[in-house]
Amino acid sequence: MSFSFYVRNRNRMAKDFKNPVKNAAWEYGLISLSILVVAIGVYFFKFPNHFAFGGVTGFSAVVSEITRLSASQFTFVANMVLLVMGFLFLGREFGIRTVYASVLLSVLLEVFEVLFPMTEPLTDEPLLELIFAIFLPGAGAAVLFNIGASSGGTDIIAMILKKHTSMNIGAVQFMVDLITVVLSFFVFDPTTGLFSMLGLMAKSLVVDGVIENINQCKCFNIICDDPEPICDYIINTLHHSATVYRAEGAFTHHEKTVIMATMRRGEAMRLRNFIRQTEPSAFILISNSSEIIGKGFLTN
């Protein structure tokens, strides 16, 4: 069995990433949009219903009920304290993107409180509002995690513990959220507590699902007689690479060529249509993958 490799850089993407200003503008624009989505979900759906799940904002819902501070005010104070702790315990390792996201979230919640004061939920359908309170912050947080940022809050505590202890970070974060949910049973009422418990269980599913959907790629195994047109299309039109190797049909013993390639969903549709037009006798296996590590995809 012989192996050959078709390798080509994706020139358009490379040019973009060589421009640090354009890259930074795109990145911080995406962070800003994600934080806006988180803030909308938290302020308009989470706080009015006292849903106590999800880090600092969940704890803020409980604290606001037993103090004179509003949930937005306590979130601002807590995030600023945690940012200071992050600088003290993490130093240069503390990501500037997390600082930006945390400050922006705190400011947006304060702005919403001034512009759109709320004394009661938007609707009389708590289950409907719970869905938005889970999905909007979860989707925004997933985008942040996917680009290596976070909205701060208890994530900062997790970063500190990860550096200075051997504790299970996921378990610690879950315990913090669970304590907040348990408190909601006593501070509010069993109904609110049960809704908060449901939100806690669903939150991680939403985050994981959105991240998986964002990163989903299509993996091709193409068995054909003439690989040249297909490889040329992959390299010169889609700007990807492919791996080609020789194989033999088990029944006919005819020599075949197998092309392996991975790309985004939109590109995959274009490749599939091209193969069906160019070499309709080709046998194509297409599978999904949400984690591709290598040049042009994830780098670690």
VMD Tcl script that draws the C-alpha trace (Angstrom):
set ca {
  {0.00 0.00 0.00}
  {1.46 3.35 -1.00}
  {0.69 6.74 0.54}
  {0.80 10.24 -0.95}
  {-0.21 13.49 0.63}
  {-1.83 16.51 -0.93}
  {-1.08 19.52 1.23}
  {-2.06 23.11 0.65}
  {-2.55 26.07 2.97}
  {-5.87 27.83 2.98}
  {-4.52 31.08 1.59}
  {-7.51 33.29 2.22}
  {-7.71 32.34 5.90}
  {-3.96 32.66 6.28}
  {-4.06 36.21 4.95}
  {-6.80 37.11 7.39}
  {-4.96 35.68 10.38}
  {-1.78 37.52 9.37}
  {-3.69 40.76 9.91}
  {-3.75 41.07 13.73}
  {-6.04 44.11 13.73}
  {-8.68 42.44 11.57}
  {-8.40 39.21 13.55}
  {-8.72 41.01 16.90}
  {-11.70 43.04 15.66}
  {-13.48 39.87 14.54}
  {-12.69 38.08 17.79}
  {-13.82 40.88 20.11}
  {-16.87 41.53 17.96}
  {-17.85 37.89 18.43}
  {-17.21 38.12 22.17}
  {-19.35 41.27 22.39}
  {-22.23 39.66 20.50}
  {-22.03 36.53 22.67}
  {-22.04 38.57 25.87}
  {-25.04 40.55 24.62}
  {-26.93 37.29 24.12}
  {-25.92 36.12 27.61}
  {-26.99 39.44 29.16}
  {-30.40 39.35 27.46}
  {-31.05 35.82 28.69}
  {-29.92 36.62 32.22}
  {-31.62 39.98 32.72}
  {-34.94 39.46 30.93}
  {-35.57 35.80 31.75}
  {-33.34 34.62 34.59}
  {-33.43 37.46 37.12}
  {-37.20 38.24 37.04}
  {-38.05 34.58 37.66}
  {-35.35 34.13 40.35}
  {-33.84 31.18 38.50}
  {-30.81 30.39 40.67}
  {-28.48 28.39 38.46}
  {-25.34 29.22 36.53}
  {-22.49 30.69 38.57}
  {-22.45 34.31 39.73}
  {-25.71 35.32 38.04}
  {-27.51 32.41 39.69}
  {-26.10 33.34 43.09}
  {-27.05 36.97 42.43}
  {-30.70 35.98 42.12}
  {-30.58 34.55 45.66}
  {-28.56 37.39 47.18}
  {-30.81 40.07 45.70}
  {-33.77 38.53 47.51}
  {-32.15 38.79 50.96}
  {-30.25 42.08 50.51}
  {-30.92 45.56 49.19}
  {-28.74 44.98 46.15}
  {-30.38 44.16 42.84}
  {-29.22 41.06 40.99}
  {-27.46 43.23 38.39}
  {-25.67 45.25 41.07}
  {-24.48 42.17 42.92}
  {-23.30 40.60 39.67}
  {-21.25 43.72 38.95}
  {-19.69 43.74 42.44}
  {-18.99 40.00 42.43}
  {-17.42 40.05 38.97}
  {-15.14 42.96 39.90}
  {-14.00 41.17 43.07}
  {-13.36 37.97 41.10}
  {-11.41 39.91 38.47}
  {-9.14 41.31 41.17}
  {-8.67 37.79 42.54}
  {-7.83 36.62 39.04}
  {-5.08 39.20 38.65}
  {-3.70 38.43 42.13}
  {-3.64 34.64 41.80}
  {-3.19 34.15 38.05}
  {-1.13 37.15 36.98}
  {-0.29 37.18 33.29}
  {-2.07 33.88 32.74}
  {-5.36 35.69 33.33}
  {-6.87 36.11 29.88}
  {-7.63 39.63 28.66}
  {-10.60 38.25 26.76}
  {-12.14 36.95 29.98}
  {-11.59 40.35 31.61}
  {-13.27 42.10 28.68}
  {-16.21 39.66 28.65}
  {-16.73 39.85 32.41}
  {-16.68 43.65 32.52}
  {-18.94 43.92 29.47}
  {-21.50 41.52 30.98}
  {-21.56 43.47 34.25}
  {-21.96 46.80 32.44}
  {-24.71 45.50 30.14}
  {-26.73 44.18 33.10}
  {-26.44 47.58 34.79}
  {-27.47 49.37 31.58}
  {-30.46 47.06 31.11}
  {-31.53 47.76 34.69}
  {-31.54 51.49 34.02}
  {-33.18 51.33 30.58}
  {-35.59 48.43 31.15}
  {-36.49 48.19 34.85}
  {-38.33 44.94 35.55}
  {-40.42 44.15 38.61}
  {-42.00 40.96 37.27}
  {-41.44 38.35 34.54}
  {-42.21 39.17 30.92}
  {-44.90 36.49 30.69}
  {-46.92 34.25 32.97}
  {-45.29 31.13 31.46}
  {-42.32 30.24 33.70}
  {-41.43 27.13 31.72}
  {-41.20 29.15 28.50}
  {-39.02 31.73 30.24}
  {-36.85 28.98 31.73}
  {-36.11 27.74 28.20}
  {-34.86 31.19 27.19}
  {-32.98 31.56 30.49}
  {-31.15 28.33 29.69}
  {-30.66 28.59 25.96}
  {-29.57 32.23 25.50}
  {-26.81 32.27 28.17}
  {-25.86 28.70 27.25}
  {-25.46 29.51 23.56}
  {-23.49 32.68 24.31}
  {-21.22 30.86 26.77}
  {-20.63 28.07 24.23}
  {-19.39 30.55 21.63}
  {-17.08 32.11 24.24}
  {-15.68 28.74 25.30}
  {-15.16 27.82 21.66}
  {-12.83 30.80 21.09}
  {-11.00 30.39 24.39}
  {-12.83 33.03 26.44}
  {-15.45 33.00 29.18}
  {-17.82 35.42 30.90}
  {-15.77 35.32 34.11}
  {-17.66 34.70 37.35}
  {-17.12 31.25 38.81}
  {-14.93 30.39 35.80}
  {-12.28 32.60 37.41}
  {-12.49 30.57 40.62}
  {-12.09 27.42 38.52}
  {-8.99 28.86 36.83}
  {-7.47 29.69 40.24}
  {-8.21 26.24 41.63}
  {-6.82 24.58 38.52}
  {-3.52 26.42 38.94}
  {-3.05 26.05 42.69}
  {-4.80 22.77 43.58}
  {-5.49 19.31 42.20}
  {-9.23 19.57 42.73}
  {-11.70 18.41 40.11}
  {-12.73 21.76 38.59}
  {-15.93 20.49 37.01}
  {-17.04 19.00 40.33}
  {-16.27 22.25 42.18}
  {-18.28 24.34 39.73}
  {-21.18 21.91 39.91}
  {-21.13 22.02 43.73}
  {-21.20 25.84 43.72}
  {-24.19 25.80 41.36}
  {-25.89 23.07 43.39}
  {-25.53 25.04 46.65}
  {-27.14 28.05 44.95}
  {-30.02 25.93 43.68}
  {-30.58 24.39 47.13}
  {-30.67 27.88 48.66}
  {-33.36 28.88 46.16}
  {-35.72 26.30 47.70}
  {-35.55 28.14 51.03}
  {-35.14 31.75 49.88}
  {-37.93 31.59 47.29}
  {-40.24 28.58 47.10}
  {-40.18 24.92 45.97}
  {-41.47 25.81 42.50}
  {-38.61 28.23 41.86}
  {-36.18 25.72 43.33}
  {-37.39 22.96 41.03}
  {-37.18 25.23 37.99}
  {-33.63 26.16 39.04}
  {-32.72 22.49 39.44}
  {-34.06 21.77 35.96}
  {-32.05 24.71 34.59}
  {-28.88 23.45 36.26}
  {-29.26 20.02 34.67}
  {-30.07 21.40 31.22}
  {-27.41 24.13 31.12}
  {-24.44 21.87 30.44}
  {-26.37 20.01 27.74}
  {-27.07 23.26 25.90}
  {-23.43 24.41 26.12}
  {-22.09 21.06 24.94}
  {-24.65 20.84 22.16}
  {-23.94 24.32 20.79}
  {-20.16 23.77 20.89}
  {-20.51 20.46 19.10}
  {-22.74 22.03 16.45}
  {-20.32 24.94 15.92}
  {-17.35 22.63 15.45}
  {-19.09 19.95 13.44}
  {-17.21 18.92 10.32}
  {-17.74 16.33 7.61}
  {-15.18 13.57 7.13}
  {-15.00 12.07 3.63}
  {-13.75 8.67 2.53}
  {-14.07 8.63 -1.26}
  {-13.39 5.40 -3.14}
  {-12.90 6.09 -6.84}
  {-11.00 5.17 -10.01}
  {-9.72 8.64 -10.96}
  {-8.66 10.77 -7.97}
  {-7.09 13.67 -9.90}
  {-10.21 15.82 -10.58}
  {-11.48 15.33 -7.04}
  {-8.14 16.16 -5.43}
  {-7.73 19.17 -7.69}
  {-11.16 20.44 -6.60}
  {-10.38 19.91 -2.91}
  {-7.00 21.65 -3.16}
  {-7.63 24.50 -5.59}
  {-11.32 25.27 -5.08}
  {-12.04 24.36 -1.44}
  {-8.47 25.16 -0.29}
  {-8.16 22.05 1.85}
  {-5.79 19.12 1.88}
  {-6.46 15.44 1.32}
  {-4.74 12.13 1.88}
  {-4.71 9.57 -0.94}
  {-3.85 5.91 -0.74}
  {-4.28 2.81 -2.90}
  {-6.71 0.02 -2.08}
  {-8.07 -3.13 -3.67}
  {-11.67 -4.22 -4.01}
  {-12.31 -7.42 -2.05}
  {-14.70 -8.84 -4.66}
  {-13.32 -7.58 -7.96}
  {-9.65 -7.21 -6.89}
  {-9.55 -4.03 -8.97}
  {-7.22 -1.30 -7.80}
  {-9.04 1.67 -6.29}
  {-8.01 5.02 -4.89}
  {-9.25 6.21 -1.50}
  {-9.30 9.95 -0.77}
  {-9.60 11.13 2.82}
  {-10.60 14.75 3.46}
  {-12.27 16.83 6.18}
  {-14.10 20.14 5.82}
  {-16.92 22.32 7.05}
  {-20.53 21.48 6.27}
  {-21.00 24.07 3.51}
  {-17.83 22.92 1.76}
  {-18.89 19.29 2.18}
  {-22.09 19.92 0.23}
  {-20.12 21.47 -2.62}
  {-17.69 18.54 -2.71}
  {-20.46 15.96 -2.67}
  {-22.23 17.66 -5.60}
  {-18.95 17.91 -7.53}
  {-18.18 14.21 -7.09}
  {-21.68 13.18 -8.16}
  {-21.28 15.19 -11.37}
  {-17.64 14.33 -12.10}
  {-17.44 10.68 -11.07}
  {-20.92 9.31 -10.32}
  {-19.54 5.77 -9.81}
  {-17.47 6.88 -6.81}
  {-18.38 5.40 -3.42}
  {-18.58 8.10 -0.74}
  {-18.62 7.64 3.03}
  {-19.46 10.83 4.96}
  {-19.33 10.98 8.75}
  {-19.69 13.76 11.32}
  {-17.00 14.87 13.72}
  {-17.09 17.71 16.24}
  {-13.40 17.64 17.10}
  {-10.81 17.91 14.34}
  {-7.30 18.77 15.51}
  {-4.80 19.98 12.95}
  {-3.93 22.73 10.55}
  {-7.00 24.66 9.44}
  {-9.08 23.38 12.35}
  {-8.31 23.17 16.09}
  {-4.63 23.62 16.90}
  {-4.57 21.92 20.31}
}
mol new
graphics top color blue
foreach p $ca { graphics top sphere $p radius 0.5 }
foreach p [lrange $ca 0 end-1] q [lrange $ca 1 end] { graphics top cylinder $p $q radius 0.2 }
display resetview
